[in-house]
Amino acid sequence: YVYEVTSPTVRTWLTCTPQDYLNRLTIPSHPPAFVEGDCRHLRARLGEWSPADADMSSSLQYNDPVDGYLGCADTNFLATPEDPYRPPTTFQWDETVWATCPIEVMTKENFCAQMDRLGLKRILFVGDHTTMSQAVSLTSILNANTDISLDPAVVPNFSKTIPCPNHPTFDITYIRNDRLEEAGTAPSPGTPNCGPNNDHYCYPWSSDYSNYANKQLLIVNTGYHWGDDWEGYIANFQNFVGRIDEIAAANAARAIDILMFRTSIPGHKECDLHDTVYGHYREYCPRIVNGAFWHWWGELPPYNDYAIRIINEWNLLNTVKSGANIELLDPWYMTVLRPDGHLSGSDAGPSCNMSPQECMLYSLPGPVDWWNHLLLMQLKDVEIHLDSSSPLQAWRI
């Protein structure tokens, strides 16, 4: 993550981390030769949540509720004149340092237009439940969330066609793969097939990605299901990048795809006690937890950091690689400031009880929607760089 050393916030926001780690996350000055489109390297990495006004809050609601546990809190919410919307849906993200790099709330029209301008016919999400929640969020914002089953007895993968009144249609597809790997066997509900204890789900994804006929956007994530297995995570991520290159070498159509890695977001301890946002990282930092009971949430920031470094190295191999560059979708900082709105949050109510307590996944609508608002802004910047033939390289130390 990059920060301007001139910002006083830099000296305080990571107070719980060693100085050498802070130094690694800081660059000495604003990125040189900053041009239009470079906001994607800065956006969402330093800012704050503020209360949204009535019009903004209204725009953050779905036309149709999400079925199942992701939509339980919203379905059971009792609106009043004083509180017409669930509190976690009434905040907006504000850039406090790079105000010229805002996140705008998407509409169906502007997202359809952006997909059309980039020539994208599909968004393929590959990852675990957090990735599924992002895919469900996007279909909900685009008014296409019907008939998506969250029943654990049903295969979780889905594909939805998004009709666009003024632009070509496109598809949103989700494939569950907890570890971003091909396990060699296919899982089924109740029958996991990957992980050290064979307790995770890794549905095949690479053939679906490789054989798709048109240009597509691939959004992937991994990290949550590696625990403290650093060697395994490193080998896995390197294998993923290598697999992308092999696929592109065998199919030239894959070289023009847009690829994104989404950073992993840890959960929040005792999320049932939180009913609002954190104002600053200082509030989150003392509550960071790690260990098996907390699903090794504390390992996620360095996992993200490693993935970013490998992505940077990959993006510099312009003359020797076949695959497309990998962009970064980084909602980490903005989301660690959201202890509210989890499935076991204070807004969920007794009828949405989760056992055990679920303090990583969020109810929808909620904070995850902003991952997709961020996605649209990143795609706009990618278009600028593709049009100008500028290199897609991230500013990282």
Salt bridges, closest charged atoms under 4 A:
ASP38 OD1 - ARG40 NH1 3.95
ASP38 OD1 - HIS385 NE2 3.10
ASP74 OD1 - ARG86 NH1 3.24
GLU104 OE1 - LYS380 NZ 3.77
GLU109 OE2 - HIS167 NE2 2.97
ASP116 OD2 - HIS167 ND1 3.06
ASP128 OD2 - HIS225 NE2 3.14
ASP178 OD1 - ARG176 NE 2.92
ASP178 OD1 - HIS225 NE2 3.93
GLU181 OE2 - ARG179 NE 3.45
ASP199 OD1 - HIS200 NE2 3.59
ASP208 OD1 - ARG122 NH1 2.65
GLU246 OE1 - ARG243 NH1 3.39
ASP257 OD2 - ARG254 NE 2.41
ASP305 OD2 - ARG24 NH1 2.42
ASP305 OD2 - ARG309 NE 3.17
GLU327 OE1 - ARG40 NE 2.62
ASP330 OD2 - ARG45 NE 2.85
ASP340 OD2 - ARG338 NH2 2.80
ASP347 OD2 - ARG86 NE 2.84
ASP381 OD2 - ARG43 NH1 3.08
GLU383 OE1 - ARG117 NE 3.33
